[in-house]
Amino acid sequence: MGFFKFEKLDVWHRSIDWTNLLYDVADSLPQKYQFSLGEQLRRAALSVPTNIAEGTGRNGGKESNYFYRIAKGSVYEVISLLVMIGKRGYLDRDLYRSLYDEANEIAAMLSTLAK
């Protein structure tokens, strides 16, 4: 492994693992929330590692940073969705804290990557 540049980035690996956990959260939602909250959570989560990967495939500089900023925005979107899922009573407080802390780390790593 390690053929593509993004595969060498810790932030990409961490975002893949984080996204996988978020898919578990989305999959555990009741049917009535699958389309709204579930699908939105999956899309926002998946946007993080995919935009990191796309950013590494660009020419660097402003072009790459654009995709890293999109990824960071998606991290924030995920947190907003998790708050709503929690308000509906479908997210354990400890799991929320764990996902939130990892989101904070990923966002910081993306800020560093974009510099």
C-alpha positions in Angstrom: 0.0 0.0 0.0 1.0 3.6 -0.2 0.8 4.1 -3.9 -1.3 7.3 -3.7 -0.2 10.3 -1.8 -3.3 10.4 0.4 -2.6 6.9 1.6 0.5 8.2 3.4 -1.5 10.8 5.3 -2.5 10.1 8.9 -5.4 12.4 8.6 -6.8 10.4 5.7 -6.5 7.1 7.7 -8.1 8.6 10.8 -10.9 10.1 8.7 -11.6 6.7 7.1 -11.9 5.1 10.6 -14.0 8.0 11.9 -16.3 7.7 8.8 -16.7 4.0 9.4 -17.9 4.7 13.0 -20.3 7.4 11.7 -21.7 4.9 9.3 -22.5 2.7 12.3 -24.3 5.6 13.9 -26.3 6.3 10.7 -27.1 2.6 10.3 -28.4 2.4 13.9 -31.0 5.1 13.4 -34.7 4.2 13.2 -36.1 3.8 9.7 -38.0 7.1 10.0 -34.6 9.0 10.2 -32.7 6.9 7.7 -33.3 9.2 4.7 -33.0 12.5 6.5 -30.4 12.3 9.3 -28.9 8.9 8.2 -28.2 9.7 4.6 -27.0 13.2 5.4 -24.6 11.9 8.0 -23.2 9.3 5.6 -22.7 11.9 2.9 -21.0 14.4 5.2 -18.8 11.8 6.7 -17.8 10.3 3.4 -16.9 13.8 2.1 -14.0 14.1 4.6 -11.7 11.3 3.3 -12.8 11.7 -0.3 -12.0 15.4 -0.4 -8.6 14.8 1.3 -7.8 12.2 -1.4 -9.0 14.5 -4.1 -6.9 17.4 -2.7 -3.7 15.3 -2.9 -4.4 14.6 -6.5 -4.5 18.3 -7.4 -1.5 20.6 -8.3 -1.0 21.7 -4.7 -1.4 25.2 -3.3 -4.8 26.8 -3.6 -6.2 24.0 -5.7 -5.4 21.3 -3.0 -6.3 23.6 -0.1 -9.8 24.1 -1.6 -10.5 20.4 -1.1 -9.0 20.3 2.4 -11.3 23.2 3.4 -14.3 21.3 2.0 -13.3 18.3 4.1 -13.0 20.5 7.2 -16.4 22.0 6.5 -17.8 18.5 6.3 -16.3 17.7 9.7 -18.3 20.6 11.1 -21.5 19.4 9.3 -21.1 16.0 10.9 -20.9 17.5 14.4 -24.1 19.5 13.7 -25.8 16.3 12.6 -24.6 14.4 15.6 -26.0 17.0 17.9 -29.4 16.6 16.3 -29.2 12.8 16.5 -28.4 13.2 20.1 -31.3 15.6 20.7 -33.6 12.9 19.2 -32.2 10.4 21.8 -30.3 8.2 19.4 -26.7 8.9 20.4 -24.9 7.8 23.5 -23.2 10.7 25.3 -19.8 8.8 25.5 -19.9 7.9 21.9 -20.8 11.5 21.0 -17.8 12.8 23.0 -15.5 10.3 21.4 -16.7 11.2 17.8 -16.5 14.9 18.7 -12.9 14.6 20.0 -11.8 12.8 16.9 -13.5 15.4 14.8 -11.6 18.1 16.6 -8.3 16.3 15.9 -9.1 15.8 12.2 -10.2 19.4 11.8 -6.9 20.5 13.3 -4.9 18.2 11.1 -6.8 19.5 8.0 -5.9 23.1 9.0 -2.2 22.1 9.2 -2.5 20.3 5.8 -3.9 23.4 4.2 -1.0 25.6 5.2 
